[in-house]
Amino acid sequence: MNSQEMNLAFVRTLDEWDPFQLGEGNYDTEIADCIQAVHDLEDNKELAVKIRAIYEFSFEQWIPMADCEKMAERLLEIKNSGACSI
């Protein structure tokens, strides 16, 4: 999977997540920040904390850490898979 395909998979995964039930397409800034974090971090827990902080900063709402950990795990699976189909 090339870098562009990977980023598109990240966008799709994060956009479908919709943690505040605002509908897809309402998290563009947060998605961009999360994608940068995925590229910068390798640890599931660190990434989960970063994801939570990104969304909490933007929406001033709390997301359960378990939800953030599941998303971090999914994103790192995409990052680490060389043969993920889109």
N, C-alpha and C positions, 0 to 999 in steps of 0.2 A: 504494500500500500504506500503510495507516495504521500508526500506532505499535504498536498491539496485534498486528496481523498480522506486523509486522516482528519484534517480540520473540518471537512464537511460532515464526517461521522460524529465528531464532537458537537458541532452545531445542532445536528438533528437530535442527538441524544439529550443534550441540555434543553433544547426547545421543547421536546416532548415531556420533560420532567414537570414543568409548570408547578413549582412548589406552593405558589400562592393562588392557584386557580384563576389566573388572569387571562388565560388563553395563550396559545402559541404565538410567538412574534412579539411578545411584550418584555423580553429579557435581553435585548441585543447587547447592551453595555455589559451586563453581568456575564453573558456568554463569552464575549471577547476577553474579559478579565479571567474567566475560568480556563479558557483555552491557553492563555499565556501561563497560567499556574500549572496546567498539566504539562506543558513543555518544560517548565522550570523544576518541577518536583517529581520525585520517584516514590515517595513514601505515602501509602494510603491515608494514614492518620493526618499527616501534615497537609495533604491535599484536601481532605475533608474539612479541616479547620479553616483553610483558606477559602474554600467554597462557601462555607457558612458565613465567614466574615464579609465576603463580597456581597452576598444577598442581604445580609443583615444591615450593612452600611447603606445599601440602596433603598431598602424597603422598611427599615426600622422594625422588622419582624423577625422572630426567632424561628429557625428550622431545627427540628430534632437532629442531634449529631448522628444518630443511626441512619437517617435519610441521607445526610451528607456523605457518610462513609460508604453507603451503597452506590451513590453517584460517583464518588471518587474511584471506587473499585471498577465500575463500568468504564469510566474514562481511561483508567490505566490499562484495562484489558484491551481497549481499542489501540492505545498507544503502543502496547507491547506485542500486538499481534501483527505479524507481517503479511498475513494472507486473509485479512478480513474483507468480505465482499460488501459492496454497498448496494 
